[in-house]
């Protein structure tokens, strides 16, 4: 996780705590919305991923994000973590690119393709 957070901090320009929370929210979203077997392989390939998911999930996302599902709900949670649209795009792209490096393009693309609307953001 440290490698991914450092990459996001450098390339997107956000602080490590925010980057960690954002990655946790994104991975939690994938875990909730994607095919369980493929998401499990993706999470297992990223050191510290499950811990980031647990931490992000324990902080909650507020009432509105709980009502909104899918990609829009994730966007609301990420904005609630203090990210703007360009930062959300940057963090999402870095996270998925890193996941492809660690878990392989096939499993990651299968997860992305299984979630309506996600491919346009990553």
N, C-alpha and C positions, 0 to 999 in steps of 0.2 A: 504494500500500500504506500510505503514511503516514496518509492520510485514514481508511482503514478501521481501522488500529491505534489512532489517536486516538479514534475513535468507540467502539471496544471498551473502551479504557482508561477513558474517561469513563462509559460506560453500564454496563459490567460490573464495573469496579473492579479490574482486574488490571494489572500492570505491562506496559510496551510490549514487552519481550523475550518474556514469556510469551504475550502476545497475538499477536505475530508468529509464534512457534512453533506456536501453536494454529491460526492461519489456514493456515499451511503444511501442517500435518497434515490439516486438513479438505480443503483443495484437493487434496492428494496422494491422499486417499481418493477424492474425486470423480473424479480422473484415472484411478485404478485401477479403480473400480467402475462408472463411468458410460459412456454412449455417447461414443466418442472424438471425433467431430465436434462434438457439442454442448458437451462439456467443453472442447475446444480453444477454441471461441468464447468461452466464459465466462472462461477463464483469460486469453485475449488482451485481454479488456475490462477487466481489473483490473491497473493498473500495478504491477509488482513481484511479481506472483503466481508466475511461474515461478521466480524467485529464492527466494521463500519456500518453495516446494515442494522445491526442490533442497536448501536448508538444512535443512528438517525431515527430509527423507529421509536426509541424510548423518548425522544424529544418531542414527538408529535408534530403535526403540521397545521393545527388550527382547525376551526370549525368548517370554514369554507372549503379548504383543500380536502377535508374528509367527505364533503358532499360531491365534489367533482371527481370524476374518475378519469381513467386513461391518461393520455399525454397532457391534456389540459390541467388535470389535477396535479401531475408532476410539475408542470410549469409554475403553478400557483405555489407549490411547496418550495421550489427553488427560489422564486421571487421572495417568499417569506424568509428565506435564509439570507437575503440581502443581495441576490444576484440580479443583474439586468439581463435583457434579452441577448446581447452579444456575449456576455459571460456564460449564460446558460448554454448557448450554442457551442462555445469553446470548450466548456467542461464536458458536455455530452460527446462531442467529437473526440476529444482526448481520451475519455473513458472507454469509448467503443474501440478506438484505434488500439489502445493498450490491451483491451480484452482480446482483440484479434491476434495481437502479438503473442499473448500468453496461452490462449485457448484454441487458436486457429480460426480462420475466417469462416469455415463451414458452420460450426456450432453457433458462433456469434451472429452470423447472418441469418441463420434459422430463427434465432430468438428475435432479432430486429424485424424480420419479415412477418413474424407471427403476431405482432402488436400493431393494430391499425394506426396509421399516422406517424409512427416512430421514424421510419426511414427518411422522411424529409428533414429531420432534425439532426441526424447523425451521418 
